[in-house]
Amino acid sequence: MLLATFLCLQLLDFLTTLVGLNLGAGEACPLIRFVAAAGLGPTFGVVASKLVALALGGVCIGLHRPHVIRWINYWYAGLAAWNIVIIVRLTA
């Protein structure tokens, strides 16, 4: 269940981040800002950040550290909620 939640939250963060960026929101993640500034665009940056997150999740599973995935899930749930708040504010 932790892994399914992790994957769903990654997808939710991916989608809400792209929607927010398309509406004009700024990006707080240094990796995404760096990739966007390098000329590859914010979408590529978001994809790169998701690949990093999935790799780190895989490391946690491989090291038998499911409690770390649980904490990561809390973080991404909050992040997705924040993205939704920003989207609502930009469309209101």
N, CA, C and O of each residue as an XYZ file, in Angstrom:
368
protein
N       0.813     -1.197      0.000
C       0.000      0.000      0.000
C       0.861      1.268      0.000
O       0.514      2.254     -0.651
N       1.978      1.242      0.727
C       2.863      2.414      0.757
C       3.388      2.746     -0.626
O       3.445      3.914     -1.010
N       3.770      1.727     -1.374
C       4.329      1.956     -2.704
C       3.273      2.504     -3.658
O       3.558      3.400     -4.452
N       2.055      1.970     -3.584
C       0.971      2.472     -4.443
C       0.668      3.934     -4.110
O       0.455      4.749     -5.008
N       0.648      4.260     -2.820
C       0.416      5.645     -2.399
C       1.540      6.542     -2.901
O       1.295      7.645     -3.390
N       2.776      6.058     -2.777
C       3.940      6.809     -3.254
C       3.805      7.118     -4.746
O       4.003      8.257     -5.167
N       3.470      6.111     -5.534
C       3.354      6.308     -6.979
C       2.212      7.260     -7.335
O       2.356      8.102     -8.221
N       1.084      7.125     -6.645
C      -0.052      8.029     -6.907
C       0.293      9.471     -6.540
O      -0.067     10.404     -7.257
N       0.990      9.645     -5.425
C       1.372     10.997     -5.025
C       2.397     11.605     -5.978
O       2.384     12.812     -6.217
N       3.280     10.776     -6.520
C       4.228     11.276     -7.511
C       3.490     11.758     -8.757
O       3.808     12.811     -9.309
N       2.509     10.983     -9.189
C       1.712     11.373    -10.354
C       0.920     12.648    -10.062
O       0.864     13.554    -10.894
N       0.308     12.713     -8.877
C      -0.456     13.907     -8.512
C       0.439     15.141     -8.455
O       0.058     16.210     -8.934
N       1.622     14.994     -7.873
C       2.552     16.131     -7.826
C       2.974     16.534     -9.236
O       3.039     17.723     -9.547
N       3.258     15.564    -10.081
C       3.644     15.833    -11.467
C       2.562     16.645    -12.176
O       2.844     17.678    -12.782
N       1.329     16.167    -12.092
C       0.236     16.830    -12.808
C      -0.069     18.211    -12.241
O      -0.246     19.167    -12.996
N      -0.130     18.321    -10.912
C      -0.453     19.627    -10.326
C       0.670     20.633    -10.552
O       0.411     21.827    -10.699
N       1.903     20.167    -10.579
C       3.023     21.071    -10.865
C       2.936     21.598    -12.290
O       3.119     22.792    -12.528
N       2.658     20.709    -13.236
C       2.541     21.164    -14.625
C       1.381     22.123    -14.813
O       1.507     23.116    -15.530
N       0.257     21.839    -14.180
C      -0.892     22.745    -14.285
C      -0.526     24.105    -13.688
O      -0.792     25.145    -14.290
N       0.082     24.088    -12.508
C       0.484     25.337    -11.870
C       1.445     26.138    -12.735
O       1.287     27.349    -12.892
N       2.441     25.461    -13.295
C       3.394     26.156    -14.165
C       2.706     26.743    -15.390
O       3.032     27.852    -15.814
N       1.757     26.007    -15.961
C       1.029     26.510    -17.130
C       0.151     27.707    -16.792
O      -0.160     28.522    -17.661
N      -0.250     27.813    -15.521
C      -1.066     28.951    -15.088
C      -0.219     30.141    -14.656
O      -0.753     31.205    -14.343
N       1.106     29.961    -14.638
C       1.980     31.065    -14.290
C       2.598     30.998    -12.907
O       3.242     31.955    -12.476
N       2.418     29.897    -12.206
C       3.022     29.760    -10.874
C       4.539     29.644    -11.013
O       5.050     29.188    -12.036
N       5.232     30.058     -9.986
C       6.679     29.892     -9.959
C       7.041     28.496     -9.482
O       6.188     27.761     -8.984
N       8.287     28.140     -9.634
C       8.766     26.824     -9.204
C       9.767     26.985     -8.080
O      10.719     27.758     -8.195
N       9.558     26.261     -6.998
C      10.436     26.356     -5.825
C      11.577     25.347     -5.867
O      12.601     25.560     -5.218
N      11.429     24.267     -6.605
C      12.444     23.202     -6.632
C      13.683     23.670     -7.402
O      13.585     24.029     -8.576
N      14.843     23.668     -6.746
C      16.067     24.125     -7.416
C      16.422     23.287     -8.651
O      16.919     23.832     -9.636
N      16.178     21.988     -8.613
C      16.481     21.132     -9.773
C      15.658     21.556    -10.984
O      16.187     21.687    -12.088
N      14.382     21.765    -10.774
C      13.513     22.152    -11.890
C      13.888     23.538    -12.408
O      13.924     23.757    -13.618
N      14.166     24.466    -11.506
C      14.591     25.813    -11.936
C      15.891     25.754    -12.722
O      16.037     26.445    -13.731
N      16.842     24.930    -12.267
C      18.125     24.805    -12.955
C      17.938     24.248    -14.358
O      18.495     24.777    -15.319
N      17.156     23.185    -14.476
C      16.930     22.565    -15.792
C      16.191     23.532    -16.716
O      16.508     23.627    -17.902
N      15.213     24.242    -16.176
C      14.475     25.212    -16.992
C      15.388     26.341    -17.454
O      15.312     26.773    -18.605
N      16.254     26.822    -16.557
C      17.177     27.904    -16.904
C      18.226     27.447    -17.906
O      18.768     28.262    -18.652
N      18.517     26.151    -17.929
C      19.503     25.610    -18.874
C      18.933     25.483    -20.276
O      19.631     25.063    -21.199
N      17.672     25.843    -20.437
C      17.070     25.824    -21.762
C      16.296     24.570    -22.085
O      15.795     24.433    -23.201
N      16.180     23.642    -21.138
C      15.458     22.396    -21.401
C      13.977     22.500    -21.071
O      13.202     21.615    -21.432
N      13.579     23.551    -20.402
C      12.175     23.793    -20.100
C      11.731     23.193    -18.783
O      12.325     22.232    -18.294
N      10.686     23.765    -18.213
C      10.210     23.294    -16.915
C       9.616     21.889    -16.960
O       9.719     21.150    -15.981
N       9.000     21.508    -18.069
C       8.421     20.159    -18.146
C       9.507     19.108    -18.031
O       9.338     18.119    -17.319
N      10.615     19.308    -18.719
C      11.730     18.373    -18.613
C      12.263     18.346    -17.179
O      12.644     17.288    -16.678
N      12.291     19.498    -16.524
C      12.733     19.570    -15.138
C      11.827     18.798    -14.201
O      12.302     18.115    -13.294
N      10.517     18.904    -14.417
C       9.567     18.164    -13.585
C       9.739     16.667    -13.814
O       9.721     15.890    -12.860
N       9.905     16.259    -15.057
C      10.137     14.842    -15.358
C      11.429     14.371    -14.681
O      11.461     13.290    -14.094
N      12.478     15.169    -14.760
C      13.747     14.798    -14.125
C      13.589     14.659    -12.619
O      14.140     13.736    -12.021
N      12.841     15.568    -12.001
C      12.650     15.484    -10.550
C      11.843     14.255    -10.167
O      12.082     13.661     -9.115
N      10.899     13.870    -10.998
C      10.116     12.656    -10.721
C      10.982     11.410    -10.881
O      10.836     10.455    -10.118
N      11.875     11.409    -11.858
C      12.798     10.270    -12.010
C      13.708     10.137    -10.798
O      13.986      9.027    -10.344
N      14.170     11.261    -10.279
C      14.997     11.239     -9.065
C      14.181     10.706     -7.895
O      14.662      9.865     -7.136
N      12.950     11.189     -7.744
C      12.093     10.742     -6.643
C      11.817      9.240     -6.743
O      11.856      8.533     -5.736
N      11.541      8.756     -7.945
C      11.281      7.322     -8.126
C      12.536      6.496     -7.830
O      12.446      5.414     -7.249
N      13.690      7.001     -8.224
C      14.939      6.293     -7.935
C      15.181      6.227     -6.427
O      15.561      5.179     -5.904
N      14.963      7.335     -5.734
C      15.141      7.339     -4.283
C      14.127      6.432     -3.592
O      14.453      5.768     -2.609
N      12.916      6.405     -4.099
C      11.914      5.475     -3.571
C      12.347      4.034     -3.769
O      12.161      3.195     -2.887
N      12.924      3.748     -4.929
C      13.442      2.406     -5.188
C      14.573      2.034     -4.245
O      14.660      0.890     -3.798
N      15.433      2.985     -3.941
C      16.523      2.741     -2.991
C      15.945      2.412     -1.613
O      16.415      1.492     -0.943
N      14.934      3.160     -1.196
C      14.310      2.899      0.104
C      13.709      1.488      0.153
O      13.852      0.778      1.148
N      13.049      1.100     -0.913
C      12.474     -0.247     -0.970
C      13.593     -1.282     -0.960
O      13.518     -2.277     -0.241
N      14.630     -1.045     -1.761
C      15.746     -1.985     -1.832
C      16.485     -2.148     -0.511
O      17.008     -3.222     -0.215
N      16.526     -1.086      0.279
C      17.194     -1.127      1.587
C      16.248     -1.535      2.714
O      16.616     -1.520      3.888
N      15.029     -1.897      2.337
C      14.020     -2.322      3.319
C      13.758     -1.237      4.362
O      13.777     -1.490      5.566
N      13.516     -0.033      3.872
C      13.232      1.120      4.721
C      11.853      1.708      4.392
O      11.754      2.858      3.966
N      10.792      0.918      4.589
C       9.457      1.420      4.231
C       9.030      2.629      5.050
O       8.199      3.415      4.596
N       9.585      2.793      6.255
C       9.208      3.950      7.066
C       9.639      5.260      6.396
O       9.006      6.298      6.593
N      10.714      5.210      5.608
C      11.149      6.407      4.884
C      10.131      6.750      3.800
O       9.819      7.921      3.586
N       9.616      5.732      3.117
C       8.576      5.955      2.098
C       7.354      6.596      2.746
O       6.730      7.476      2.153
N       7.008      6.168      3.947
C       5.860      6.750      4.655
C       6.073      8.254      4.868
O       5.164      9.047      4.622
N       7.262      8.647      5.321
C       7.551     10.070      5.525
C       7.558     10.834      4.208
O       7.086     11.969      4.141
N       8.089     10.215      3.170
C       8.082     10.843      1.845
C       6.644     11.063      1.376
O       6.327     12.091      0.778
N       5.777     10.084      1.654
C       4.371     10.221      1.271
C       3.715     11.409      1.969
O       2.933     12.134      1.353
N       4.024     11.616      3.241
C       3.481     12.781      3.929
C       3.945     14.065      3.247
O       3.155     14.986      3.040
N       5.218     14.119      2.902
C       5.774     15.302      2.235
C       5.061     15.580      0.913
O       4.648     16.709      0.649
N       4.917     14.541      0.081
C       4.305     14.746     -1.232
C       2.809     15.008     -1.142
O       2.253     15.687     -2.006
N       2.146     14.487     -0.118
C       0.732     14.812      0.081
C       0.596     16.305      0.386
O      -0.281     16.978     -0.155
N       1.461     16.811      1.249
C       1.451     18.239      1.547
C       1.805     19.080      0.343
O       1.211     20.133      0.114
N       2.766     18.620     -0.423
C       3.183     19.342     -1.622
C       2.067     19.396     -2.658
O       1.823     20.442     -3.259
N       1.394     18.276     -2.865
C       0.280     18.252     -3.819
C      -0.849     19.159     -3.336
O      -1.468     19.862     -4.135
N      -1.117     19.143     -2.026
C      -2.153     20.031     -1.480
C      -1.773     21.494     -1.703
O      -2.616     22.314     -2.068
N      -0.502     21.814     -1.482
C      -0.025     23.178     -1.723
C      -0.201     23.557     -3.194
O      -0.656     24.659     -3.501
N       0.154     22.657     -4.093
C      -0.017     22.917     -5.522
C      -1.477     23.194     -5.854
O      -1.777     24.086     -6.648
N      -2.379     22.436     -5.252
C      -3.810     22.630     -5.513
C      -4.264     23.993     -4.996
O      -5.047     24.675     -5.657
N      -3.782     24.390     -3.832
C      -4.106     25.723     -3.302
C      -3.631     26.800     -4.275
O      -4.366     27.746     -4.557
N      -2.420     26.666     -4.787
C      -1.884     27.647     -5.744
C      -2.735     27.670     -7.012
O      -3.045     28.740     -7.534
N      -3.108     26.503     -7.501
C      -3.944     26.431     -8.710
C      -5.270     27.130     -8.479
O      -5.721     27.900     -9.327
N      -5.900     26.875     -7.344
C      -7.194     27.502     -7.031
C      -7.034     29.022     -6.952
O      -7.873     29.765     -7.462
N      -5.968     29.475     -6.320
C      -5.743     30.924     -6.201
C      -5.493     31.573     -7.564
O      -5.923     32.699     -7.811
N      -4.793     30.854     -8.445
C      -4.505     31.423     -9.767
C      -5.725     31.427    -10.681
O      -5.789     32.218    -11.622
N      -6.687     30.559    -10.420
C      -7.868     30.487    -11.275
C      -9.068     31.219    -10.691
O     -10.112     31.323    -11.335
N      -8.919     31.725     -9.471
C     -10.053     32.426     -8.828
C     -10.154     33.860     -9.298
O     -11.044     34.591     -8.863
